[in-house]
Amino acid sequence: MAPDAGAAGAAGSSAAGRPGEKDIEDLSPARMDLEAQRALCEAQSEAVLGFLQDELPTAVVMSFLVDAQGHFWFATVEGRRQVRGIDADPRVSVAVSSTGTDLEGRRMLAVRGTATVHRDRTLVMDVVARLAPRLAPEDPAAFVRLLDSPHRVVVEVVPTRVTASHDSSRLAGDGRGGQQAG
């Protein structure tokens, strides 16, 4: 992942007490550090990939993985809107939410980055093989066979900036004005 915009002082507390006690105007205490960002990306398997299509913003929900360097990887097919958009303009965004995971609280991460469409068959199938146990743990080999198609490509997103991150468990109560569960 890329450096978080304004991550310094993220663990501080508000003058009114614990962050989120009175309001959530200042969410800086809820920003996630790199370890928390990685935990979210490990727990979640879907992200929103934003890109430009015909010079207008658009987005798709896609399965992904994050590698050891913090790069996001998506498998797709030649000719799809995200491939055409990235080929025309590599500037993208990625948003990941904790919805549907076992993580405590509500968490989200949004990054800007530069995308590259990779068409090298060896690299494509390597990424597919790394996605398989994550997306089809019961039968990764069947998933690899399903995605082993002639027009398969992968998109690599190198994050350039974390534009937002949030972990409601770092706020008072449940992060929505109610009491902490438990």
FIKOLZA-1660 file (N, C-alpha, C; in steps of 0.1 Angstrom, whole numbers, plus 5000, padded with zeros to 4 digits):
% residues 182
   i   px   py   pz ch aa at
   1 5008 4988 5000  A  M  N
   1 5000 5000 5000  A  M CA
   1 5009 5012 5000  A  M  C
   2 5003 5023 4996  A  A  N
   2 5010 5036 4995  A  A CA
   2 5009 5043 5009  A  A  C
   3 5018 5053 5011  A  P  N
   3 5017 5061 5023  A  P CA
   3 5003 5067 5025  A  P  C
   4 4998 5067 5037  A  D  N
   4 4985 5073 5040  A  D CA
   4 4986 5088 5041  A  D  C
   5 4977 5095 5034  A  A  N
   5 4976 5109 5035  A  A CA
   5 4972 5114 5049  A  A  C
   6 4981 5120 5056  A  G  N
   6 4978 5125 5070  A  G CA
   6 4978 5114 5080  A  G  C
   7 4986 5103 5079  A  A  N
   7 4985 5092 5088  A  A CA
   7 4992 5096 5102  A  A  C
   8 5000 5106 5102  A  A  N
   8 5007 5110 5114  A  A CA
   8 4996 5115 5124  A  A  C
   9 4998 5111 5136  A  G  N
   9 4988 5115 5147  A  G CA
   9 4975 5107 5146  A  G  C
  10 4974 5097 5139  A  A  N
  10 4962 5090 5137  A  A CA
  10 4957 5083 5150  A  A  C
  11 4966 5080 5159  A  A  N
  11 4962 5074 5172  A  A CA
  11 4958 5084 5183  A  A  C
  12 4958 5097 5179  A  G  N
  12 4955 5107 5189  A  G CA
  12 4941 5107 5194  A  G  C
  13 4937 5115 5204  A  S  N
  13 4923 5115 5209  A  S CA
  13 4918 5130 5208  A  S  C
  14 4905 5131 5207  A  S  N
  14 4900 5145 5206  A  S CA
  14 4899 5151 5220  A  S  C
  15 4898 5165 5220  A  A  N
  15 4897 5172 5232  A  A CA
  15 4885 5169 5240  A  A  C
  16 4874 5164 5233  A  A  N
  16 4861 5162 5239  A  A CA
  16 4861 5148 5246  A  A  C
  17 4872 5140 5246  A  G  N
  17 4872 5127 5251  A  G CA
  17 4877 5117 5240  A  G  C
  18 4872 5105 5241  A  R  N
  18 4876 5095 5232  A  R CA
  18 4871 5099 5218  A  R  C
  19 4879 5097 5207  A  P  N
  19 4874 5100 5194  A  P CA
  19 4860 5093 5191  A  P  C
  20 4851 5101 5185  A  G  N
  20 4838 5095 5182  A  G CA
  20 4828 5095 5193  A  G  C
  21 4832 5101 5205  A  E  N
  21 4822 5101 5216  A  E CA
  21 4811 5111 5214  A  E  C
  22 4814 5123 5209  A  K  N
  22 4804 5133 5207  A  K CA
  22 4800 5134 5192  A  K  C
  23 4809 5132 5183  A  D  N
  23 4806 5133 5168  A  D CA
  23 4817 5126 5161  A  D  C
  24 4816 5125 5148  A  I  N
  24 4826 5119 5140  A  I CA
  24 4830 5129 5129  A  I  C
  25 4831 5142 5132  A  E  N
  25 4836 5152 5123  A  E CA
  25 4850 5149 5119  A  E  C
  26 4859 5146 5129  A  D  N
  26 4873 5143 5126  A  D CA
  26 4875 5128 5127  A  D  C
  27 4877 5122 5116  A  L  N
  27 4879 5107 5116  A  L CA
  27 4894 5104 5116  A  L  C
  28 4903 5114 5117  A  S  N
  28 4917 5110 5117  A  S CA
  28 4921 5100 5127  A  S  C
  29 4915 5099 5139  A  P  N
  29 4919 5089 5148  A  P CA
  29 4915 5075 5144  A  P  C
  30 4907 5074 5134  A  A  N
  30 4902 5061 5129  A  A CA
  30 4910 5056 5117  A  A  C
  31 4920 5064 5112  A  R  N
  31 4928 5059 5101  A  R CA
  31 4935 5046 5104  A  R  C
  32 4937 5038 5094  A  M  N
  32 4944 5026 5096  A  M CA
  32 4959 5027 5092  A  M  C
  33 4967 5020 5100  A  D  N
  33 4981 5019 5097  A  D CA
  33 4983 5008 5086  A  D  C
  34 4995 5007 5082  A  L  N
  34 4998 4997 5071  A  L CA
  34 4994 4983 5075  A  L  C
  35 4996 4979 5087  A  E  N
  35 4993 4966 5092  A  E CA
  35 4978 4963 5091  A  E  C
  36 4970 4973 5095  A  A  N
  36 4955 4972 5095  A  A CA
  36 4950 4972 5080  A  A  C
  37 4957 4980 5071  A  Q  N
  37 4953 4980 5057  A  Q CA
  37 4955 4966 5051  A  Q  C
  38 4967 4960 5055  A  R  N
  38 4970 4946 5050  A  R CA
  38 4960 4936 5055  A  R  C
  39 4956 4937 5068  A  A  N
  39 4946 4928 5074  A  A CA
  39 4933 4929 5066  A  A  C
  40 4929 4941 5063  A  L  N
  40 4916 4943 5056  A  L CA
  40 4917 4936 5042  A  L  C
  41 4928 4939 5035  A  C  N
  41 4929 4933 5022  A  C CA
  41 4931 4918 5022  A  C  C
  42 4936 4912 5033  A  E  N
  42 4937 4898 5034  A  E CA
  42 4923 4892 5037  A  E  C
  43 4915 4899 5045  A  A  N
  43 4902 4894 5049  A  A CA
  43 4891 4895 5037  A  A  C
  44 4893 4905 5029  A  Q  N
  44 4883 4908 5019  A  Q CA
  44 4888 4903 5005  A  Q  C
  45 4879 4898 4997  A  S  N
  45 4883 4893 4984  A  S CA
  45 4877 4901 4972  A  S  C
  46 4869 4911 4975  A  E  N
  46 4863 4920 4965  A  E CA
  46 4866 4934 4967  A  E  C
  47 4869 4942 4957  A  A  N
  47 4872 4956 4958  A  A CA
  47 4865 4963 4946  A  A  C
  48 4863 4976 4947  A  V  N
  48 4858 4984 4936  A  V CA
  48 4870 4990 4929  A  V  C
  49 4871 4987 4916  A  L  N
  49 4882 4993 4908  A  L CA
  49 4876 5004 4900  A  L  C
  50 4880 5016 4902  A  G  N
  50 4875 5028 4895  A  G CA
  50 4885 5032 4884  A  G  C
  51 4880 5036 4873  A  F  N
  51 4888 5040 4861  A  F CA
  51 4880 5049 4853  A  F  C
  52 4887 5054 4842  A  L  N
  52 4880 5063 4833  A  L CA
  52 4876 5055 4821  A  L  C
  53 4863 5057 4816  A  Q  N
  53 4858 5051 4804  A  Q CA
  53 4853 5062 4796  A  Q  C
  54 4858 5064 4784  A  D  N
  54 4854 5075 4775  A  D CA
  54 4855 5089 4783  A  D  C
  55 4866 5090 4791  A  E  N
  55 4870 5101 4799  A  E CA
  55 4860 5104 4810  A  E  C
  56 4852 5095 4814  A  L  N
  56 4842 5097 4825  A  L CA
  56 4845 5086 4835  A  L  C
  57 4843 5089 4848  A  P  N
  57 4846 5080 4859  A  P CA
  57 4836 5068 4859  A  P  C
  58 4840 5056 4861  A  T  N
  58 4832 5045 4862  A  T CA
  58 4839 5035 4871  A  T  C
  59 4832 5024 4875  A  A  N
  59 4838 5014 4884  A  A CA
  59 4832 5001 4882  A  A  C
  60 4839 4990 4886  A  V  N
  60 4834 4977 4887  A  V CA
  60 4839 4970 4900  A  V  C
  61 4831 4961 4904  A  V  N
  61 4835 4953 4916  A  V CA
  61 4842 4940 4910  A  V  C
  62 4854 4938 4916  A  M  N
  62 4862 4927 4911  A  M CA
  62 4869 4920 4923  A  M  C
  63 4872 4907 4921  A  S  N
  63 4880 4899 4930  A  S CA
  63 4894 4904 4929  A  S  C
  64 4902 4903 4940  A  F  N
  64 4915 4908 4939  A  F CA
  64 4924 4901 4949  A  F  C
  65 4937 4903 4948  A  L  N
  65 4947 4899 4958  A  L CA
  65 4957 4911 4959  A  L  C
  66 4964 4911 4970  A  V  N
  66 4974 4921 4972  A  V CA
  66 4987 4913 4974  A  V  C
  67 4998 4917 4967  A  D  N
  67 5010 4909 4968  A  D CA
  67 5019 4915 4979  A  D  C
  68 5031 4910 4981  A  A  N
  68 5040 4914 4992  A  A CA
  68 5044 4928 4991  A  A  C
  69 5044 4934 4978  A  Q  N
  69 5048 4948 4976  A  Q CA
  69 5036 4957 4978  A  Q  C
  70 5024 4952 4981  A  G  N
  70 5013 4961 4982  A  G CA
  70 5006 4964 4969  A  G  C
  71 5009 4957 4958  A  H  N
  71 5002 4959 4946  A  H CA
  71 4989 4951 4945  A  H  C
  72 4979 4957 4940  A  F  N
  72 4966 4950 4938  A  F CA
  72 4966 4943 4924  A  F  C
  73 4961 4931 4924  A  W  N
  73 4960 4923 4911  A  W CA
  73 4945 4918 4909  A  W  C
  74 4941 4920 4897  A  F  N
  74 4927 4916 4893  A  F CA
  74 4928 4908 4880  A  F  C
  75 4920 4898 4879  A  A  N
  75 4920 4890 4866  A  A CA
  75 4907 4894 4859  A  A  C
  76 4909 4896 4846  A  T  N
  76 4897 4900 4838  A  T CA
  76 4899 4895 4824  A  T  C
  77 4892 4900 4814  A  V  N
  77 4893 4895 4800  A  V CA
  77 4895 4907 4791  A  V  C
  78 4904 4904 4781  A  E  N
  78 4906 4914 4770  A  E CA
  78 4893 4920 4765  A  E  C
  79 4893 4933 4763  A  G  N
  79 4881 4939 4757  A  G CA
  79 4871 4944 4767  A  G  C
  80 4871 4940 4780  A  R  N
  80 4862 4945 4789  A  R CA
  80 4864 4960 4792  A  R  C
  81 4854 4967 4797  A  R  N
  81 4855 4981 4799  A  R CA
  81 4867 4985 4807  A  R  C
  82 4870 4978 4818  A  Q  N
  82 4881 4982 4826  A  Q CA
  82 4894 4981 4819  A  Q  C
  83 4896 4971 4810  A  V  N
  83 4908 4969 4802  A  V CA
  83 4909 4981 4792  A  V  C
  84 4898 4983 4785  A  R  N
  84 4898 4995 4775  A  R CA
  84 4901 5008 4782  A  R  C
  85 4895 5010 4794  A  G  N
  85 4897 5022 4801  A  G CA
  85 4912 5024 4806  A  G  C
  86 4917 5013 4812  A  I  N
  86 4931 5014 4817  A  I CA
  86 4941 5015 4805  A  I  C
  87 4938 5009 4794  A  D  N
  87 4947 5010 4783  A  D CA
  87 4947 5025 4778  A  D  C
  88 4936 5032 4779  A  A  N
  88 4935 5046 4775  A  A CA
  88 4941 5055 4785  A  A  C
  89 4939 5052 4798  A  D  N
  89 4944 5061 4809  A  D CA
  89 4946 5052 4821  A  D  C
  90 4959 5051 4825  A  P  N
  90 4962 5041 4836  A  P CA
  90 4959 5046 4850  A  P  C
  91 4954 5058 4852  A  R  N
  91 4950 5063 4865  A  R CA
  91 4938 5056 4870  A  R  C
  92 4938 5050 4882  A  V  N
  92 4927 5043 4888  A  V CA
  92 4926 5045 4903  A  V  C
  93 4915 5040 4908  A  S  N
  93 4913 5040 4923  A  S CA
  93 4908 5026 4926  A  S  C
  94 4911 5022 4939  A  V  N
  94 4907 5010 4944  A  V CA
  94 4901 5013 4958  A  V  C
  95 4889 5007 4960  A  A  N
  95 4882 5009 4973  A  A CA
  95 4879 4995 4979  A  A  C
  96 4883 4992 4991  A  V  N
  96 4880 4980 4998  A  V CA
  96 4872 4982 5011  A  V  C
  97 4862 4974 5013  A  S  N
  97 4853 4975 5025  A  S CA
  97 4854 4962 5032  A  S  C
  98 4852 4963 5045  A  S  N
  98 4852 4951 5053  A  S CA
  98 4838 4944 5053  A  S  C
  99 4828 4949 5046  A  T  N
  99 4815 4943 5045  A  T CA
  99 4816 4928 5041  A  T  C
 100 4810 4919 5049  A  G  N
 100 4810 4905 5046  A  G CA
 100 4822 4898 5051  A  G  C
 101 4831 4904 5058  A  T  N
 101 4843 4898 5065  A  T CA
 101 4840 4896 5079  A  T  C
 102 4849 4889 5086  A  D  N
 102 4847 4887 5101  A  D CA
 102 4855 4898 5109  A  D  C
 103 4859 4908 5102  A  L  N
 103 4866 4919 5109  A  L CA
 103 4857 4927 5118  A  L  C
 104 4862 4931 5130  A  E  N
 104 4854 4939 5139  A  E CA
 104 4852 4953 5133  A  E  C
 105 4840 4958 5135  A  G  N
 105 4837 4972 5131  A  G CA
 105 4836 4973 5116  A  G  C
 106 4835 4986 5112  A  R  N
 106 4834 4989 5097  A  R CA
 106 4848 4994 5093  A  R  C
 107 4853 4989 5083  A  R  N
 107 4867 4993 5078  A  R CA
 107 4866 4995 5063  A  R  C
 108 4874 5005 5059  A  M  N
 108 4875 5008 5045  A  M CA
 108 4889 5014 5041  A  M  C
 109 4893 5011 5029  A  L  N
 109 4905 5016 5024  A  L CA
 109 4903 5021 5010  A  L  C
 110 4908 5033 5007  A  A  N
 110 4907 5038 4993  A  A CA
 110 4921 5043 4989  A  A  C
 111 4925 5038 4977  A  V  N
 111 4938 5042 4972  A  V CA
 111 4937 5047 4958  A  V  C
 112 4946 5056 4954  A  R  N
 112 4948 5059 4940  A  R CA
 112 4960 5052 4935  A  R  C
 113 4961 5049 4922  A  G  N
 113 4972 5042 4917  A  G CA
 113 4973 5042 4902  A  G  C
 114 4984 5036 4897  A  T  N
 114 4986 5034 4883  A  T CA
 114 4984 5020 4879  A  T  C
 115 4976 5017 4869  A  A  N
 115 4974 5003 4865  A  A CA
 115 4981 5000 4852  A  A  C
 116 4984 4987 4851  A  T  N
 116 4990 4981 4839  A  T CA
 116 4982 4969 4836  A  T  C
 117 4978 4967 4823  A  V  N
 117 4972 4955 4819  A  V CA
 117 4983 4946 4814  A  V  C
 118 4984 4934 4820  A  H  N
 118 4995 4924 4816  A  H CA
 118 4988 4913 4808  A  H  C
 119 4995 4910 4797  A  R  N
 119 4990 4900 4787  A  R CA
 119 4999 4888 4786  A  R  C
 120 5010 4888 4792  A  D  N
 120 5019 4877 4792  A  D CA
 120 5013 4865 4798  A  D  C
 121 5011 4854 4790  A  R  N
 121 5004 4842 4795  A  R CA
 121 5009 4836 4808  A  R  C
 122 5023 4836 4809  A  T  N
 122 5029 4830 4821  A  T CA
 122 5025 4838 4834  A  T  C
 123 5026 4852 4833  A  L  N
 123 5022 4860 4844  A  L CA
 123 5007 4860 4847  A  L  C
 124 4999 4860 4836  A  V  N
 124 4985 4859 4838  A  V CA
 124 4981 4846 4846  A  V  C
 125 4986 4835 4842  A  M  N
 125 4982 4822 4848  A  M CA
 125 4989 4821 4862  A  M  C
 126 5000 4828 4865  A  D  N
 126 5006 4828 4878  A  D CA
 126 4996 4836 4888  A  D  C
 127 4991 4847 4883  A  V  N
 127 4982 4855 4891  A  V CA
 127 4969 4847 4893  A  V  C
 128 4964 4841 4883  A  V  N
 128 4952 4833 4884  A  V CA
 128 4954 4821 4895  A  V  C
 129 4966 4815 4894  A  A  N
 129 4969 4804 4904  A  A CA
 129 4970 4810 4918  A  A  C
 130 4974 4822 4920  A  R  N
 130 4975 4828 4933  A  R CA
 130 4961 4833 4938  A  R  C
 131 4952 4836 4929  A  L  N
 131 4938 4840 4932  A  L CA
 131 4930 4828 4936  A  L  C
 132 4933 4817 4930  A  A  N
 132 4924 4805 4931  A  A CA
 132 4922 4800 4945  A  A  C
 133 4932 4798 4954  A  P  N
 133 4929 4794 4967  A  P CA
 133 4921 4804 4976  A  P  C
 134 4922 4816 4972  A  R  N
 134 4915 4827 4979  A  R CA
 134 4901 4828 4975  A  R  C
 135 4898 4825 4962  A  L  N
 135 4884 4827 4957  A  L CA
 135 4876 4814 4956  A  L  C
 136 4884 4802 4955  A  A  N
 136 4877 4789 4954  A  A CA
 136 4885 4779 4963  A  A  C
 137 4885 4781 4976  A  P  N
 137 4893 4773 4985  A  P CA
 137 4889 4758 4984  A  P  C
 138 4877 4755 4981  A  E  N
 138 4873 4741 4981  A  E CA
 138 4879 4733 4969  A  E  C
 139 4881 4741 4958  A  D  N
 139 4886 4734 4945  A  D CA
 139 4894 4745 4937  A  D  C
 140 4906 4749 4942  A  P  N
 140 4913 4759 4934  A  P CA
 140 4916 4755 4920  A  P  C
 141 4919 4742 4918  A  A  N
 141 4922 4737 4904  A  A CA
 141 4910 4740 4894  A  A  C
 142 4898 4738 4899  A  A  N
 142 4886 4741 4890  A  A CA
 142 4886 4755 4887  A  A  C
 143 4889 4764 4896  A  F  N
 143 4889 4778 4894  A  F CA
 143 4900 4782 4883  A  F  C
 144 4911 4776 4884  A  V  N
 144 4922 4779 4875  A  V CA
 144 4917 4774 4861  A  V  C
 145 4911 4762 4860  A  R  N
 145 4906 4757 4847  A  R CA
 145 4896 4767 4841  A  R  C
 146 4887 4772 4850  A  L  N
 146 4877 4781 4845  A  L CA
 146 4882 4794 4840  A  L  C
 147 4893 4799 4846  A  L  N
 147 4899 4812 4841  A  L CA
 147 4910 4810 4831  A  L  C
 148 4913 4798 4828  A  D  N
 148 4923 4795 4818  A  D CA
 148 4917 4796 4804  A  D  C
 149 4915 4809 4800  A  S  N
 149 4909 4812 4787  A  S CA
 149 4918 4820 4778  A  S  C
 150 4917 4820 4765  A  P  N
 150 4927 4826 4756  A  P CA
 150 4928 4841 4758  A  P  C
 151 4917 4848 4762  A  H  N
 151 4917 4862 4763  A  H CA
 151 4919 4868 4777  A  H  C
 152 4923 4859 4786  A  R  N
 152 4925 4863 4800  A  R CA
 152 4937 4873 4801  A  R  C
 153 4935 4883 4809  A  V  N
 153 4946 4893 4812  A  V CA
 153 4945 4895 4827  A  V  C
 154 4955 4902 4832  A  V  N
 154 4955 4906 4846  A  V CA
 154 4958 4921 4847  A  V  C
 155 4953 4927 4857  A  V  N
 155 4955 4942 4859  A  V CA
 155 4963 4943 4872  A  V  C
 156 4974 4950 4871  A  E  N
 156 4982 4953 4883  A  E CA
 156 4980 4968 4886  A  E  C
 157 4977 4970 4899  A  V  N
 157 4976 4984 4903  A  V CA
 157 4987 4987 4914  A  V  C
 158 4995 4996 4911  A  V  N
 158 5006 5001 4920  A  V CA
 158 5000 5013 4927  A  V  C
 159 4997 5012 4940  A  P  N
 159 4991 5023 4947  A  P CA
 159 5002 5035 4948  A  P  C
 160 4997 5047 4946  A  T  N
 160 5005 5059 4947  A  T CA
 160 5001 5067 4960  A  T  C
 161 4989 5065 4965  A  R  N
 161 4985 5073 4976  A  R CA
 161 4973 5066 4982  A  R  C
 162 4973 5065 4996  A  V  N
 162 4961 5062 5003  A  V CA
 162 4952 5075 5004  A  V  C
 163 4940 5075 4999  A  T  N
 163 4932 5087 4999  A  T CA
 163 4923 5087 5011  A  T  C
 164 4920 5075 5016  A  A  N
 164 4911 5074 5028  A  A CA
 164 4913 5060 5034  A  A  C
 165 4912 5060 5047  A  S  N
 165 4911 5047 5054  A  S CA
 165 4903 5050 5067  A  S  C
 166 4896 5039 5072  A  H  N
 166 4888 5041 5083  A  H CA
 166 4886 5027 5090  A  H  C
 167 4887 5028 5104  A  D  N
 167 4884 5016 5112  A  D CA
 167 4875 5021 5123  A  D  C
 168 4862 5018 5123  A  S  N
 168 4853 5023 5133  A  S CA
 168 4856 5017 5147  A  S  C
 169 4864 5006 5148  A  S  N
 169 4867 5000 5161  A  S CA
 169 4877 5009 5168  A  S  C
 170 4883 5019 5162  A  R  N
 170 4892 5028 5168  A  R CA
 170 4884 5040 5174  A  R  C
 171 4871 5041 5172  A  L  N
 171 4863 5051 5178  A  L CA
 171 4855 5047 5190  A  L  C
 172 4850 5056 5197  A  A  N
 172 4841 5053 5209  A  A CA
 172 4829 5046 5204  A  A  C
 173 4824 5037 5213  A  G  N
 173 4811 5030 5210  A  G CA
 173 4812 5021 5197  A  G  C
 174 4801 5021 5190  A  D  N
 174 4801 5012 5178  A  D CA
 174 4804 5020 5165  A  D  C
 175 4808 5033 5166  A  G  N
 175 4812 5041 5155  A  G CA
 175 4800 5047 5148  A  G  C
 176 4788 5044 5153  A  R  N
 176 4775 5050 5148  A  R CA
 176 4767 5057 5158  A  R  C
 177 4773 5060 5170  A  G  N
 177 4767 5067 5180  A  G CA
 177 4761 5058 5191  A  G  C
 178 4761 5045 5189  A  G  N
 178 4756 5036 5199  A  G CA
 178 4768 5030 5208  A  G  C
 179 4764 5022 5217  A  Q  N
 179 4773 5016 5226  A  Q CA
 179 4781 5005 5219  A  Q  C
 180 4793 5003 5224  A  Q  N
 180 4802 4991 5219  A  Q CA
 180 4795 4978 5222  A  Q  C
 181 4794 4969 5212  A  A  N
 181 4788 4956 5214  A  A CA
 181 4797 4948 5224  A  A  C
 182 4791 4939 5231  A  G  N
 182 4800 4930 5239  A  G CA
 182 4794 4928 5252  A  G  C
% end
